[in-house]
Amino acid sequence: MNTAEQTLFLIKTRGPQTAQQLAALLNLTSMGARKQLEAWQEKGMLTYEDVADKPGRPSRRWLLTEAGHARFPDRHAELTVQLIDQVRSLFGDAGLDKLIGSREQQSERDYRQHLAAARDLPERVQALARARSAEGYMAELEPQDDGSLLLVENHCPICAAARQCQQFCRSELELFQRVLGPDCAVGRVEHMLAGARRCVYVIKQL
């Protein structure tokens, strides 16, 4: 991944960044980081907001535009939405529920295979994050000071489908609870469809 692509990747996975923050992450000068940012801005991939988070001059934070988000995998969004519409038209909501249920069963089998060797809850969540990343979700595990675990998904490759049919999101939340086991509780605390930049699930040991 070259420096330009790394710039977009870091903003995608870490959220809005200043030129100084990116310079440190990319081992560039502040001027070098700004050149990368301005080049992507000219292509319509980045925009910025000035935030007065402390006295003095506001800090400029760079973030992805809709076109910037679209550079990451979307699993053929237009075709997926068309297929959802066709299934609903031909078979009704009951048929769509069966389709989602079948997908969920296959995902559960796959995830259980990935988690089979995990010895404890952190290892199970880490294995699930790897499985989700392989599907394009750019997932990572973030342990918290209170002992809980965050499963962070920085990208949603089926976002267009989920907007069209929100049963996909409900299905995933229930699926995570089943594969991670009855000794934990899983909840969603950030949701892309609700306007967040990522989806975040908090997992607590019972």
N, C-alpha and C positions, 0 to 999 in steps of 0.2 A: 504494500500500500504506500503510495507516494505521499509527500507532505500535504498536497492539496486535498487528497482523499482523506487523510488522517484528520485534517481540520474539520471536515463535515462529520466524520465518524465521532470525534470527541464531542462536538456540539449535540449530535444525536443522542449519545449515551450519557452525557453529563449535564445536558440542559444549557441554557444561556451562559455564555462565557465572555469575559473581557479579553481584549488583545493581550494584556499582560498575563492573564491566566493561561491562555493558549501558548504564548511564547515560552512559558516555563514548561508546559507539557510537551511541546514540540522541540524544545532546545533551540529556539530561535530568538533573535532580538525582537523587541516590541515592534520595530518598523517592519521586520520580516513577517511577523504574524499579521500585522495590519494589511500588508500587501496581499497575503493569502485571502483574508476576509473580504477585502474590497474587490478582488478578482471574482470571488463567488457572488458577491452582491451584484456586480455588473451582469452576471449570468442569471440573476433572478433566484438564486438558491439560498441566499441569506438576506436578512434584514437586521435592524438593530433597534434597541430602545435605550433611552438615556434614563438612568435610575438615580435619584437623589437619595442614596441610602446612608449618607453621612454628610456632615457639614462641608461646604466647599463645592468644588466642581462635580457635577453628576458623573457617574461611571457609565460608559457605553457597553452594553451587553449585546452580543450577537446571537441570533437564533435562526433556526431554519424557517424558510417560507414553506408554503404548501408544495411548491415545486421541489424544494430541497428534501422534504420528507419523501416525495415520490421517487427519488433516486434509489431508495432502498427497496428490497423485494416486496412485491404486493401480490404475488401468486395469481397473476392474470385477473385483476380485479373486475374488469368490465365483463369478461366471460362468466365469472363466478356469479355476479349479480344477475346476469341474464338467465343463467341456469336456475337460480333460486326463484326468479319470477316464473319460469316455465314450470317448475315443480309445483309451486303454489297454485298456478293456474290449472294444471292438469289433475292434481291430486289433492288440492286443498291444504289447509294447515296441518291436518292429520298426516298427510303424506310427507310434508316437510319435517314434521316431528320425527317420523320414522327414519328419514334420511340423516338427520342430526344424531339420532340415537345410534344408528349404525356406525357413523363416523366416530362417535364417542366410544363405542365398544372397541373399535380398532385401536384408537389412541390409548385406551386403558391397557390393552394387551401390550402395546409397544412400551408404554411407560413402566409397566410392572417388570418387563424384561430389563430395562435400564436400571431400575431400583433394586433388582434382586440381590445384588452383592452388598448393598449398603447396610452398615451395622447399627446406625443410630439415626435420629431425625436430621441432624445437619448433613449427614452423608446422603440421606434420601432427597433432601431439598437440593443439594448440589447436583445429584444425578438427574433430577428433574430439570434443573436449569440447563444442564448440558443437552438434554433431549430437546428442550424447547429451542435452544439456540440452533440446533441442527435443523429445526423447522423454520428458522428465520426470525425468531422473536428477540434475538440479541439479549438473552436472559442472563442474569447473574444473581448470586447469593450475597446478601449483606447482613451479617450478624449484628444484632443490636445489644446495647449495654444492659438492657433489662432481661436478656436471655432469649428474646424472641428472634425470629429470622424473617428477613424480607426477601421475597422472590420478586426481583425487578425485571420487567420486560420493557426494553427501550424501543421496541418496534413491534407492530402488529401486521404480519403479512396477509392477514385475512380481514383487515379493517373494513374494506368496502363491503364484504359479505356480512360482517357483524353489524354494520350500520343498517343494512337491509333486513337483517334477521337477527335480533338481539338474543334469540335462544342460544346462539353460538357462545356468547359470553356466559350465560347462566350455566350452560353445559360444562364449560371449562372450570368454573369455580367448584361445581359439584364433583367433577372428575379429580381435581387436585386433592380434595378432601378424601376421596376414596383411596387413591393410590398412595398418599402419604400416611394413611392409617388412622385408627380410632384414638391413638394416644396424643393427637394434636388437634388444634382448631385452626381453620383457614378462613381468612376474611380478606376482602378486597378493600384497600384504602385509597387507591388512586385508579382512575379509569379513563382511558383515552376517549371513550364515547361520551364521557361527561365533561370533556374539555381539558383533561390533564395531558401532559406531554408524554406520559408513559402509563403502563398498568403496574400496580404494585400490590402484592399479596402479603399479608402478615401471617406468619405461622407461629403458634404458641404451643409449647409442650403442656399437656394436661397432667 
